[in-house]
């Protein structure tokens, strides 16, 4: 008897089939998206350091939402004098 794993997206959707799903990892100032192919929660917990956030995304809409949130966040560190007015 095989037991199907259930995966949960950031949006709350649970699914056993993982077609069109993605995995994301986030650490420091970086955000990475990975195609779903083999990664379950247990495997992710063993692959990444404690400070890395990771999870499952149920499709492109949730991936786009996470990317939008990431791009609109303000950096947590204050800019130094050398970094001031870099964007114009």
Buried (B, 14 or more C-beta within 10 A) or exposed (E): EEEEEEBEBBEEBEBEEBEEBBBBBBBEEEBEBBEBEEBEBEEBEEEBEEEBEBBBBBBEEBBEEBBEEEEEEEEEEEEEEEEEEEEE
